[in-house]
Structure formats: C-alpha cells, structure tokens
Amino acid sequence: DYSILFTSYYLNARKSADRKGALEAAYKGSSHSILTSGLILACVPYVMKLALTDPMISAILSSLSIGAAAILIIILFLLPGVLAAIDPILRKR
C-alpha cells in the first residue's frame, strides 16, 4: 500500500513537473502517512516482543518488526530511484 501511495503521488505530480519535482511532491505528499503507519508497524511488534516471554511469539513479533522496517526503508529510499529510472516507460503509458 505504501508503494501505491507514493507512486500515485509521483504520477500525479509528474503530469506537471519534471522527475525531480515529482519526486519531491511525492515525498511531501506521502511521507507523513508512510512514516506514521510504517513506524507503528515496526515499533509496536518490537515493544511487544520485549514484553513477552514466549520465545515463539517473540520470534514472530521480531520478524514482523524487521519486515516492516525493511519495507519502510525500501519504499522511502529504493522506490524513488526505481520510479525515476523507469520514468520514460511510465510517461509512454
């Protein structure tokens, strides 16, 4: 969902701006939503893991936390580069 949100902002901004301006607009428009929910998804399972003693549940919560943090990093740092790289393909559509 985060990638859809960021890409949607990028494509809307790309109609009237260049790549750099569209990326800036996508960051401004979507970063608050992505960071808010992404940090919640990354931090809450980690805190719950620390509070619980069952090793199986702690391992599951740890995996969820790591996965959410990884997705957050990928969306904020890798997706913009991918969008800029495939921009000529997106513009043809």
Backbone atoms as SQL, in Angstrom:
CREATE TABLE atoms (id INTEGER PRIMARY KEY, chain TEXT, resi INTEGER, resn TEXT, atom TEXT, x REAL, y REAL, z REAL);
INSERT INTO atoms VALUES
  (1, 'A', 1, 'ASP', 'N', 0.819, -1.201, 0.000),
  (2, 'A', 1, 'ASP', 'CA', 0.000, 0.000, 0.000),
  (3, 'A', 1, 'ASP', 'C', 0.859, 1.259, 0.000),
  (4, 'A', 2, 'TYR', 'N', 2.003, 1.194, 0.668),
  (5, 'A', 2, 'TYR', 'CA', 2.874, 2.365, 0.705),
  (6, 'A', 2, 'TYR', 'C', 3.403, 2.684, -0.685),
  (7, 'A', 3, 'SER', 'N', 3.768, 1.660, -1.421),
  (8, 'A', 3, 'SER', 'CA', 4.293, 1.902, -2.761),
  (9, 'A', 3, 'SER', 'C', 3.217, 2.458, -3.686),
  (10, 'A', 4, 'ILE', 'N', 1.987, 1.997, -3.514),
  (11, 'A', 4, 'ILE', 'CA', 0.884, 2.524, -4.317),
  (12, 'A', 4, 'ILE', 'C', 0.669, 3.996, -3.998),
  (13, 'A', 5, 'LEU', 'N', 0.702, 4.339, -2.728),
  (14, 'A', 5, 'LEU', 'CA', 0.516, 5.732, -2.314),
  (15, 'A', 5, 'LEU', 'C', 1.615, 6.618, -2.892),
  (16, 'A', 6, 'PHE', 'N', 2.863, 6.203, -2.725),
  (17, 'A', 6, 'PHE', 'CA', 3.986, 7.004, -3.221),
  (18, 'A', 6, 'PHE', 'C', 3.934, 7.130, -4.740),
  (19, 'A', 7, 'THR', 'N', 3.682, 6.024, -5.426),
  (20, 'A', 7, 'THR', 'CA', 3.620, 6.046, -6.890),
  (21, 'A', 7, 'THR', 'C', 2.477, 6.906, -7.391),
  (22, 'A', 8, 'SER', 'N', 1.361, 6.864, -6.706),
  (23, 'A', 8, 'SER', 'CA', 0.218, 7.689, -7.094),
  (24, 'A', 8, 'SER', 'C', 0.562, 9.170, -7.005),
  (25, 'A', 9, 'TYR', 'N', 1.184, 9.576, -5.914),
  (26, 'A', 9, 'TYR', 'CA', 1.622, 10.974, -5.780),
  (27, 'A', 9, 'TYR', 'C', 2.632, 11.335, -6.869),
  (28, 'A', 10, 'TYR', 'N', 3.544, 10.417, -7.146),
  (29, 'A', 10, 'TYR', 'CA', 4.562, 10.669, -8.174),
  (30, 'A', 10, 'TYR', 'C', 3.917, 10.867, -9.538),
  (31, 'A', 11, 'LEU', 'N', 3.009, 9.963, -9.916),
  (32, 'A', 11, 'LEU', 'CA', 2.393, 10.053, -11.239),
  (33, 'A', 11, 'LEU', 'C', 1.527, 11.302, -11.379),
  (34, 'A', 12, 'ASN', 'N', 0.826, 11.676, -10.325),
  (35, 'A', 12, 'ASN', 'CA', 0.028, 12.907, -10.370),
  (36, 'A', 12, 'ASN', 'C', 0.911, 14.144, -10.514),
  (37, 'A', 13, 'ALA', 'N', 2.013, 14.160, -9.789),
  (38, 'A', 13, 'ALA', 'CA', 2.917, 15.310, -9.862),
  (39, 'A', 13, 'ALA', 'C', 3.682, 15.327, -11.178),
  (40, 'A', 14, 'ARG', 'N', 3.910, 14.164, -11.760),
  (41, 'A', 14, 'ARG', 'CA', 4.696, 14.074, -12.999),
  (42, 'A', 14, 'ARG', 'C', 3.948, 14.680, -14.177),
  (43, 'A', 15, 'LYS', 'N', 2.642, 14.843, -14.065),
  (44, 'A', 15, 'LYS', 'CA', 1.859, 15.456, -15.136),
  (45, 'A', 15, 'LYS', 'C', 2.240, 16.919, -15.348),
  (46, 'A', 16, 'SER', 'N', 2.718, 17.567, -14.283),
  (47, 'A', 16, 'SER', 'CA', 3.022, 18.991, -14.395),
  (48, 'A', 16, 'SER', 'C', 4.448, 19.360, -13.965),
  (49, 'A', 17, 'ALA', 'N', 5.254, 18.374, -13.604),
  (50, 'A', 17, 'ALA', 'CA', 6.606, 18.678, -13.124),
  (51, 'A', 17, 'ALA', 'C', 7.603, 17.696, -13.735),
  (52, 'A', 18, 'ASP', 'N', 8.886, 18.036, -13.603),
  (53, 'A', 18, 'ASP', 'CA', 9.924, 17.123, -14.061),
  (54, 'A', 18, 'ASP', 'C', 10.123, 16.011, -13.031),
  (55, 'A', 19, 'ARG', 'N', 11.068, 15.110, -13.284),
  (56, 'A', 19, 'ARG', 'CA', 11.285, 13.977, -12.366),
  (57, 'A', 19, 'ARG', 'C', 11.603, 14.426, -10.951),
  (58, 'A', 20, 'LYS', 'N', 12.529, 15.347, -10.836),
  (59, 'A', 20, 'LYS', 'CA', 12.942, 15.798, -9.502),
  (60, 'A', 20, 'LYS', 'C', 11.775, 16.455, -8.767),
  (61, 'A', 21, 'GLY', 'N', 11.045, 17.310, -9.449),
  (62, 'A', 21, 'GLY', 'CA', 9.896, 17.955, -8.822),
  (63, 'A', 21, 'GLY', 'C', 8.814, 16.971, -8.451),
  (64, 'A', 22, 'ALA', 'N', 8.622, 15.959, -9.292),
  (65, 'A', 22, 'ALA', 'CA', 7.614, 14.938, -8.991),
  (66, 'A', 22, 'ALA', 'C', 8.028, 14.101, -7.785),
  (67, 'A', 23, 'LEU', 'N', 9.311, 13.790, -7.691),
  (68, 'A', 23, 'LEU', 'CA', 9.778, 13.034, -6.522),
  (69, 'A', 23, 'LEU', 'C', 9.629, 13.853, -5.243),
  (70, 'A', 24, 'GLU', 'N', 9.942, 15.130, -5.322),
  (71, 'A', 24, 'GLU', 'CA', 9.776, 15.992, -4.146),
  (72, 'A', 24, 'GLU', 'C', 8.306, 16.060, -3.734),
  (73, 'A', 25, 'ALA', 'N', 7.424, 16.203, -4.713),
  (74, 'A', 25, 'ALA', 'CA', 5.994, 16.261, -4.413),
  (75, 'A', 25, 'ALA', 'C', 5.503, 14.937, -3.836),
  (76, 'A', 26, 'ALA', 'N', 6.020, 13.834, -4.344),
  (77, 'A', 26, 'ALA', 'CA', 5.623, 12.521, -3.819),
  (78, 'A', 26, 'ALA', 'C', 6.083, 12.352, -2.375),
  (79, 'A', 27, 'TYR', 'N', 7.310, 12.800, -2.089),
  (80, 'A', 27, 'TYR', 'CA', 7.798, 12.739, -0.713),
  (81, 'A', 27, 'TYR', 'C', 6.946, 13.619, 0.209),
  (82, 'A', 28, 'LYS', 'N', 6.680, 14.844, -0.224),
  (83, 'A', 28, 'LYS', 'CA', 5.903, 15.762, 0.607),
  (84, 'A', 28, 'LYS', 'C', 4.484, 15.241, 0.844),
  (85, 'A', 29, 'GLY', 'N', 3.903, 14.657, -0.175),
  (86, 'A', 29, 'GLY', 'CA', 2.526, 14.211, -0.066),
  (87, 'A', 29, 'GLY', 'C', 2.343, 12.913, 0.688),
  (88, 'A', 30, 'SER', 'N', 3.310, 12.007, 0.566),
  (89, 'A', 30, 'SER', 'CA', 3.091, 10.676, 1.124),
  (90, 'A', 30, 'SER', 'C', 3.965, 10.315, 2.322),
  (91, 'A', 31, 'SER', 'N', 5.045, 11.043, 2.551),
  (92, 'A', 31, 'SER', 'CA', 5.982, 10.634, 3.602),
  (93, 'A', 31, 'SER', 'C', 5.355, 10.630, 4.991),
  (94, 'A', 32, 'HIS', 'N', 4.484, 11.570, 5.270),
  (95, 'A', 32, 'HIS', 'CA', 3.865, 11.611, 6.594),
  (96, 'A', 32, 'HIS', 'C', 3.034, 10.345, 6.837),
  (97, 'A', 33, 'SER', 'N', 2.221, 9.982, 5.878),
  (98, 'A', 33, 'SER', 'CA', 1.390, 8.784, 6.024),
  (99, 'A', 33, 'SER', 'C', 2.238, 7.517, 6.103),
  (100, 'A', 34, 'ILE', 'N', 3.252, 7.440, 5.241),
  (101, 'A', 34, 'ILE', 'CA', 4.103, 6.257, 5.216),
  (102, 'A', 34, 'ILE', 'C', 4.883, 6.116, 6.512),
  (103, 'A', 35, 'LEU', 'N', 5.463, 7.215, 6.982),
  (104, 'A', 35, 'LEU', 'CA', 6.248, 7.156, 8.219),
  (105, 'A', 35, 'LEU', 'C', 5.388, 6.866, 9.438),
  (106, 'A', 36, 'THR', 'N', 4.212, 7.465, 9.500),
  (107, 'A', 36, 'THR', 'CA', 3.346, 7.245, 10.666),
  (108, 'A', 36, 'THR', 'C', 2.967, 5.778, 10.802),
  (109, 'A', 37, 'SER', 'N', 2.365, 5.238, 9.776),
  (110, 'A', 37, 'SER', 'CA', 1.922, 3.851, 9.882),
  (111, 'A', 37, 'SER', 'C', 3.093, 2.874, 9.832),
  (112, 'A', 38, 'GLY', 'N', 4.133, 3.193, 9.062),
  (113, 'A', 38, 'GLY', 'CA', 5.288, 2.308, 8.985),
  (114, 'A', 38, 'GLY', 'C', 6.033, 2.186, 10.292),
  (115, 'A', 39, 'LEU', 'N', 6.213, 3.304, 10.979),
  (116, 'A', 39, 'LEU', 'CA', 6.893, 3.251, 12.278),
  (117, 'A', 39, 'LEU', 'C', 6.050, 2.540, 13.321),
  (118, 'A', 40, 'ILE', 'N', 4.743, 2.704, 13.246),
  (119, 'A', 40, 'ILE', 'CA', 3.866, 1.963, 14.163),
  (120, 'A', 40, 'ILE', 'C', 4.011, 0.465, 13.912),
  (121, 'A', 41, 'LEU', 'N', 3.981, 0.066, 12.639),
  (122, 'A', 41, 'LEU', 'CA', 4.104, -1.354, 12.304),
  (123, 'A', 41, 'LEU', 'C', 5.475, -1.922, 12.648),
  (124, 'A', 42, 'ALA', 'N', 6.490, -1.091, 12.671),
  (125, 'A', 42, 'ALA', 'CA', 7.831, -1.563, 13.001),
  (126, 'A', 42, 'ALA', 'C', 8.090, -1.551, 14.506),
  (127, 'A', 43, 'CYS', 'N', 7.583, -0.546, 15.206),
  (128, 'A', 43, 'CYS', 'CA', 7.909, -0.383, 16.626),
  (129, 'A', 43, 'CYS', 'C', 7.017, -1.199, 17.566),
  (130, 'A', 44, 'VAL', 'N', 5.735, -1.248, 17.290),
  (131, 'A', 44, 'VAL', 'CA', 4.815, -1.927, 18.213),
  (132, 'A', 44, 'VAL', 'C', 5.139, -3.414, 18.360),
  (133, 'A', 45, 'PRO', 'N', 5.348, -4.170, 17.271),
  (134, 'A', 45, 'PRO', 'CA', 5.718, -5.575, 17.475),
  (135, 'A', 45, 'PRO', 'C', 7.034, -5.737, 18.231),
  (136, 'A', 46, 'TYR', 'N', 7.970, -4.823, 18.014),
  (137, 'A', 46, 'TYR', 'CA', 9.241, -4.921, 18.728),
  (138, 'A', 46, 'TYR', 'C', 9.049, -4.702, 20.231),
  (139, 'A', 47, 'VAL', 'N', 8.261, -3.720, 20.586),
  (140, 'A', 47, 'VAL', 'CA', 7.994, -3.463, 22.010),
  (141, 'A', 47, 'VAL', 'C', 7.236, -4.635, 22.627),
  (142, 'A', 48, 'MET', 'N', 6.276, -5.189, 21.886),
  (143, 'A', 48, 'MET', 'CA', 5.540, -6.351, 22.392),
  (144, 'A', 48, 'MET', 'C', 6.473, -7.543, 22.571),
  (145, 'A', 49, 'LYS', 'N', 7.438, -7.697, 21.668),
  (146, 'A', 49, 'LYS', 'CA', 8.420, -8.782, 21.772),
  (147, 'A', 49, 'LYS', 'C', 9.214, -8.670, 23.070),
  (148, 'A', 50, 'LEU', 'N', 9.555, -7.440, 23.423),
  (149, 'A', 50, 'LEU', 'CA', 10.328, -7.235, 24.645),
  (150, 'A', 50, 'LEU', 'C', 9.510, -7.550, 25.896),
  (151, 'A', 51, 'ALA', 'N', 8.201, -7.371, 25.809),
  (152, 'A', 51, 'ALA', 'CA', 7.346, -7.571, 26.971),
  (153, 'A', 51, 'ALA', 'C', 6.939, -9.029, 27.172),
  (154, 'A', 52, 'LEU', 'N', 7.035, -9.846, 26.131),
  (155, 'A', 52, 'LEU', 'CA', 6.585, -11.223, 26.224),
  (156, 'A', 52, 'LEU', 'C', 7.752, -12.169, 26.490),
  (157, 'A', 53, 'THR', 'N', 7.434, -13.295, 27.110),
  (158, 'A', 53, 'THR', 'CA', 8.482, -14.262, 27.447),
  (159, 'A', 53, 'THR', 'C', 8.452, -15.506, 26.562),
  (160, 'A', 54, 'ASP', 'N', 7.359, -15.749, 25.862),
  (161, 'A', 54, 'ASP', 'CA', 7.266, -16.921, 24.989),
  (162, 'A', 54, 'ASP', 'C', 8.197, -16.739, 23.790),
  (163, 'A', 55, 'PRO', 'N', 9.160, -17.637, 23.598),
  (164, 'A', 55, 'PRO', 'CA', 10.137, -17.448, 22.514),
  (165, 'A', 55, 'PRO', 'C', 9.523, -17.535, 21.109),
  (166, 'A', 56, 'MET', 'N', 8.503, -18.340, 20.936),
  (167, 'A', 56, 'MET', 'CA', 7.886, -18.468, 19.608),
  (168, 'A', 56, 'MET', 'C', 7.178, -17.168, 19.217),
  (169, 'A', 57, 'ILE', 'N', 6.395, -16.627, 20.117),
  (170, 'A', 57, 'ILE', 'CA', 5.690, -15.377, 19.839),
  (171, 'A', 57, 'ILE', 'C', 6.692, -14.235, 19.677),
  (172, 'A', 58, 'SER', 'N', 7.731, -14.226, 20.492),
  (173, 'A', 58, 'SER', 'CA', 8.764, -13.191, 20.371),
  (174, 'A', 58, 'SER', 'C', 9.455, -13.252, 19.016),
  (175, 'A', 59, 'ALA', 'N', 9.702, -14.455, 18.516),
  (176, 'A', 59, 'ALA', 'CA', 10.340, -14.604, 17.208),
  (177, 'A', 59, 'ALA', 'C', 9.421, -14.099, 16.093),
  (178, 'A', 60, 'ILE', 'N', 8.147, -14.398, 16.193),
  (179, 'A', 60, 'ILE', 'CA', 7.186, -13.931, 15.190),
  (180, 'A', 60, 'ILE', 'C', 7.107, -12.409, 15.208),
  (181, 'A', 61, 'LEU', 'N', 7.013, -11.829, 16.387),
  (182, 'A', 61, 'LEU', 'CA', 6.939, -10.374, 16.502),
  (183, 'A', 61, 'LEU', 'C', 8.220, -9.707, 16.008),
  (184, 'A', 62, 'SER', 'N', 9.336, -10.321, 16.280),
  (185, 'A', 62, 'SER', 'CA', 10.609, -9.785, 15.795),
  (186, 'A', 62, 'SER', 'C', 10.648, -9.801, 14.267),
  (187, 'A', 63, 'SER', 'N', 10.178, -10.892, 13.675),
  (188, 'A', 63, 'SER', 'CA', 10.140, -10.980, 12.208),
  (189, 'A', 63, 'SER', 'C', 9.218, -9.924, 11.613),
  (190, 'A', 64, 'LEU', 'N', 8.068, -9.716, 12.240),
  (191, 'A', 64, 'LEU', 'CA', 7.150, -8.683, 11.771),
  (192, 'A', 64, 'LEU', 'C', 7.779, -7.303, 11.842),
  (193, 'A', 65, 'SER', 'N', 8.458, -7.026, 12.918),
  (194, 'A', 65, 'SER', 'CA', 9.090, -5.727, 13.110),
  (195, 'A', 65, 'SER', 'C', 10.201, -5.494, 12.081),
  (196, 'A', 66, 'ILE', 'N', 11.027, -6.491, 11.876),
  (197, 'A', 66, 'ILE', 'CA', 12.114, -6.370, 10.903),
  (198, 'A', 66, 'ILE', 'C', 11.557, -6.210, 9.490),
  (199, 'A', 67, 'GLY', 'N', 10.527, -6.974, 9.169),
  (200, 'A', 67, 'GLY', 'CA', 9.916, -6.877, 7.851),
  (201, 'A', 67, 'GLY', 'C', 9.306, -5.512, 7.593),
  (202, 'A', 68, 'ALA', 'N', 8.616, -4.973, 8.581),
  (203, 'A', 68, 'ALA', 'CA', 8.006, -3.648, 8.427),
  (204, 'A', 68, 'ALA', 'C', 9.071, -2.570, 8.276),
  (205, 'A', 69, 'ALA', 'N', 10.154, -2.681, 9.034),
  (206, 'A', 69, 'ALA', 'CA', 11.242, -1.705, 8.918),
  (207, 'A', 69, 'ALA', 'C', 11.917, -1.804, 7.553),
  (208, 'A', 70, 'ALA', 'N', 12.086, -3.025, 7.064),
  (209, 'A', 70, 'ALA', 'CA', 12.706, -3.209, 5.749),
  (210, 'A', 70, 'ALA', 'C', 11.842, -2.604, 4.644),
  (211, 'A', 71, 'ILE', 'N', 10.548, -2.836, 4.709),
  (212, 'A', 71, 'ILE', 'CA', 9.643, -2.287, 3.700),
  (213, 'A', 71, 'ILE', 'C', 9.652, -0.758, 3.763),
  (214, 'A', 72, 'LEU', 'N', 9.680, -0.220, 4.951),
  (215, 'A', 72, 'LEU', 'CA', 9.721, 1.241, 5.116),
  (216, 'A', 72, 'LEU', 'C', 10.970, 1.822, 4.454),
  (217, 'A', 73, 'ILE', 'N', 12.099, 1.193, 4.664),
  (218, 'A', 73, 'ILE', 'CA', 13.348, 1.658, 4.067),
  (219, 'A', 73, 'ILE', 'C', 13.309, 1.514, 2.548),
  (220, 'A', 74, 'ILE', 'N', 12.797, 0.397, 2.071),
  (221, 'A', 74, 'ILE', 'CA', 12.721, 0.175, 0.621),
  (222, 'A', 74, 'ILE', 'C', 11.827, 1.214, -0.040),
  (223, 'A', 75, 'ILE', 'N', 10.676, 1.483, 0.554),
  (224, 'A', 75, 'ILE', 'CA', 9.734, 2.434, -0.046),
  (225, 'A', 75, 'ILE', 'C', 10.318, 3.844, -0.057),
  (226, 'A', 76, 'LEU', 'N', 10.968, 4.246, 1.010),
  (227, 'A', 76, 'LEU', 'CA', 11.456, 5.620, 1.090),
  (228, 'A', 76, 'LEU', 'C', 12.773, 5.858, 0.349),
  (229, 'A', 77, 'PHE', 'N', 13.582, 4.814, 0.160),
  (230, 'A', 77, 'PHE', 'CA', 14.893, 5.031, -0.432),
  (231, 'A', 77, 'PHE', 'C', 15.107, 4.330, -1.773),
  (232, 'A', 78, 'LEU', 'N', 14.463, 3.195, -2.011),
  (233, 'A', 78, 'LEU', 'CA', 14.673, 2.477, -3.255),
  (234, 'A', 78, 'LEU', 'C', 13.608, 2.792, -4.301),
  (235, 'A', 79, 'LEU', 'N', 12.358, 2.881, -3.877),
  (236, 'A', 79, 'LEU', 'CA', 11.266, 3.136, -4.819),
  (237, 'A', 79, 'LEU', 'C', 11.429, 4.437, -5.610),
  (238, 'A', 80, 'PRO', 'N', 11.837, 5.545, -4.999),
  (239, 'A', 80, 'PRO', 'CA', 12.015, 6.765, -5.794),
  (240, 'A', 80, 'PRO', 'C', 13.027, 6.600, -6.928),
  (241, 'A', 81, 'GLY', 'N', 14.112, 5.897, -6.672),
  (242, 'A', 81, 'GLY', 'CA', 15.103, 5.654, -7.720),
  (243, 'A', 81, 'GLY', 'C', 14.554, 4.778, -8.830),
  (244, 'A', 82, 'VAL', 'N', 13.778, 3.778, -8.452),
  (245, 'A', 82, 'VAL', 'CA', 13.168, 2.906, -9.457),
  (246, 'A', 82, 'VAL', 'C', 12.182, 3.698, -10.310),
  (247, 'A', 83, 'LEU', 'N', 11.369, 4.520, -9.671),
  (248, 'A', 83, 'LEU', 'CA', 10.411, 5.333, -10.425),
  (249, 'A', 83, 'LEU', 'C', 11.127, 6.294, -11.378),
  (250, 'A', 84, 'ALA', 'N', 12.197, 6.896, -10.916),
  (251, 'A', 84, 'ALA', 'CA', 12.946, 7.809, -11.779),
  (252, 'A', 84, 'ALA', 'C', 13.593, 7.050, -12.934),
  (253, 'A', 85, 'ALA', 'N', 14.044, 5.826, -12.671),
  (254, 'A', 85, 'ALA', 'CA', 14.695, 5.042, -13.718),
  (255, 'A', 85, 'ALA', 'C', 13.713, 4.572, -14.787),
  (256, 'A', 86, 'ILE', 'N', 12.507, 4.208, -14.380),
  (257, 'A', 86, 'ILE', 'CA', 11.521, 3.715, -15.352),
  (258, 'A', 86, 'ILE', 'C', 10.565, 4.815, -15.806),
  (259, 'A', 87, 'ASP', 'N', 10.899, 6.049, -15.502),
  (260, 'A', 87, 'ASP', 'CA', 10.032, 7.164, -15.872),
  (261, 'A', 87, 'ASP', 'C', 9.720, 7.224, -17.375),
  (262, 'A', 88, 'PRO', 'N', 10.684, 6.979, -18.253),
  (263, 'A', 88, 'PRO', 'CA', 10.322, 7.003, -19.681),
  (264, 'A', 88, 'PRO', 'C', 9.240, 5.977, -20.045),
  (265, 'A', 89, 'ILE', 'N', 9.274, 4.844, -19.404),
  (266, 'A', 89, 'ILE', 'CA', 8.244, 3.818, -19.650),
  (267, 'A', 89, 'ILE', 'C', 6.895, 4.284, -19.114),
  (268, 'A', 90, 'LEU', 'N', 6.919, 4.884, -17.925),
  (269, 'A', 90, 'LEU', 'CA', 5.681, 5.373, -17.328),
  (270, 'A', 90, 'LEU', 'C', 5.096, 6.513, -18.141),
  (271, 'A', 91, 'ARG', 'N', 5.930, 7.352, -18.699),
  (272, 'A', 91, 'ARG', 'CA', 5.450, 8.504, -19.469),
  (273, 'A', 91, 'ARG', 'C', 4.799, 8.065, -20.783),
  (274, 'A', 92, 'LYS', 'N', 5.234, 6.950, -21.358),
  (275, 'A', 92, 'LYS', 'CA', 4.646, 6.462, -22.598),
  (276, 'A', 92, 'LYS', 'C', 3.223, 5.973, -22.393),
  (277, 'A', 93, 'ARG', 'N', 2.951, 5.488, -21.190),
  (278, 'A', 93, 'ARG', 'CA', 1.623, 4.972, -20.887),
  (279, 'A', 93, 'ARG', 'C', 0.704, 6.124, -20.680);
